[in-house]
Amino acid sequence: MISQDGYRWQRYTLSSHAPINGIAYGNGRYVAVADLGLTYVSTDGLNWQRANGLGL
């Protein structure tokens, strides 16, 4: 789910076919971890890129 204001929410789907197991925020980045070892990063929570390796 995503929200611009914290009140109105809408469903959001990453381009992963694997279920997202968790999302965390720290150091200016969101990190989403999915099944199959897939990891995605975002600086705004709206635009996501697949992370490659441990360097994120």
ChimeraX commands (.cxc) that place a marker at each C-alpha (Angstrom):
marker #1 position 0.00,0.00,0.00 radius 0.5
marker #1 position 1.19,3.54,-0.68 radius 0.5
marker #1 position 0.03,6.90,0.58 radius 0.5
marker #1 position 1.02,10.47,-0.20 radius 0.5
marker #1 position -0.50,11.83,3.02 radius 0.5
marker #1 position -0.80,8.90,5.44 radius 0.5
marker #1 position -4.60,8.99,5.27 radius 0.5
marker #1 position -5.56,7.85,1.79 radius 0.5
marker #1 position -3.99,4.54,0.77 radius 0.5
marker #1 position -3.92,2.64,-2.50 radius 0.5
marker #1 position -2.64,-0.78,-3.47 radius 0.5
marker #1 position 0.81,-0.80,-5.06 radius 0.5
marker #1 position 2.54,-3.71,-6.77 radius 0.5
marker #1 position 6.27,-4.02,-7.30 radius 0.5
marker #1 position 7.40,-5.69,-10.50 radius 0.5
marker #1 position 8.26,-8.78,-8.47 radius 0.5
marker #1 position 6.25,-11.95,-8.78 radius 0.5
marker #1 position 7.57,-12.96,-5.37 radius 0.5
marker #1 position 5.63,-11.89,-2.26 radius 0.5
marker #1 position 7.13,-9.00,-0.29 radius 0.5
marker #1 position 7.94,-10.16,3.23 radius 0.5
marker #1 position 8.89,-6.87,4.81 radius 0.5
marker #1 position 9.78,-3.23,4.29 radius 0.5
marker #1 position 12.12,-1.14,6.42 radius 0.5
marker #1 position 13.27,2.49,6.33 radius 0.5
marker #1 position 16.61,3.88,7.40 radius 0.5
marker #1 position 19.37,6.20,6.28 radius 0.5
marker #1 position 17.08,7.83,3.69 radius 0.5
marker #1 position 16.05,4.60,1.95 radius 0.5
marker #1 position 13.24,2.10,1.98 radius 0.5
marker #1 position 14.23,-1.52,1.52 radius 0.5
marker #1 position 11.71,-4.22,0.56 radius 0.5
marker #1 position 12.66,-7.88,0.92 radius 0.5
marker #1 position 10.84,-10.53,-1.10 radius 0.5
marker #1 position 10.88,-14.29,-1.46 radius 0.5
marker #1 position 13.51,-15.80,-3.72 radius 0.5
marker #1 position 16.16,-13.43,-2.30 radius 0.5
marker #1 position 14.85,-10.39,-4.19 radius 0.5
marker #1 position 15.48,-6.96,-2.67 radius 0.5
marker #1 position 14.17,-3.58,-3.81 radius 0.5
marker #1 position 15.18,-0.06,-2.74 radius 0.5
marker #1 position 13.48,3.33,-2.92 radius 0.5
marker #1 position 14.23,6.83,-1.68 radius 0.5
marker #1 position 10.61,8.01,-1.85 radius 0.5
marker #1 position 8.54,4.85,-1.30 radius 0.5
marker #1 position 6.94,5.23,-4.73 radius 0.5
marker #1 position 9.71,4.51,-7.22 radius 0.5
marker #1 position 11.45,1.18,-6.63 radius 0.5
marker #1 position 14.51,-0.42,-8.18 radius 0.5
marker #1 position 15.77,-3.94,-7.77 radius 0.5
marker #1 position 18.90,-3.98,-5.62 radius 0.5
marker #1 position 21.90,-5.94,-6.81 radius 0.5
marker #1 position 24.20,-7.44,-4.22 radius 0.5
marker #1 position 24.83,-6.33,-0.67 radius 0.5
marker #1 position 25.73,-2.75,-1.59 radius 0.5
marker #1 position 22.08,-1.90,-2.25 radius 0.5
marker link #1:1,2 radius 0.2
marker link #1:2,3 radius 0.2
marker link #1:3,4 radius 0.2
marker link #1:4,5 radius 0.2
marker link #1:5,6 radius 0.2
marker link #1:6,7 radius 0.2
marker link #1:7,8 radius 0.2
marker link #1:8,9 radius 0.2
marker link #1:9,10 radius 0.2
marker link #1:10,11 radius 0.2
marker link #1:11,12 radius 0.2
marker link #1:12,13 radius 0.2
marker link #1:13,14 radius 0.2
marker link #1:14,15 radius 0.2
marker link #1:15,16 radius 0.2
marker link #1:16,17 radius 0.2
marker link #1:17,18 radius 0.2
marker link #1:18,19 radius 0.2
marker link #1:19,20 radius 0.2
marker link #1:20,21 radius 0.2
marker link #1:21,22 radius 0.2
marker link #1:22,23 radius 0.2
marker link #1:23,24 radius 0.2
marker link #1:24,25 radius 0.2
marker link #1:25,26 radius 0.2
marker link #1:26,27 radius 0.2
marker link #1:27,28 radius 0.2
marker link #1:28,29 radius 0.2
marker link #1:29,30 radius 0.2
marker link #1:30,31 radius 0.2
marker link #1:31,32 radius 0.2
marker link #1:32,33 radius 0.2
marker link #1:33,34 radius 0.2
marker link #1:34,35 radius 0.2
marker link #1:35,36 radius 0.2
marker link #1:36,37 radius 0.2
marker link #1:37,38 radius 0.2
marker link #1:38,39 radius 0.2
marker link #1:39,40 radius 0.2
marker link #1:40,41 radius 0.2
marker link #1:41,42 radius 0.2
marker link #1:42,43 radius 0.2
marker link #1:43,44 radius 0.2
marker link #1:44,45 radius 0.2
marker link #1:45,46 radius 0.2
marker link #1:46,47 radius 0.2
marker link #1:47,48 radius 0.2
marker link #1:48,49 radius 0.2
marker link #1:49,50 radius 0.2
marker link #1:50,51 radius 0.2
marker link #1:51,52 radius 0.2
marker link #1:52,53 radius 0.2
marker link #1:53,54 radius 0.2
marker link #1:54,55 radius 0.2
marker link #1:55,56 radius 0.2
view
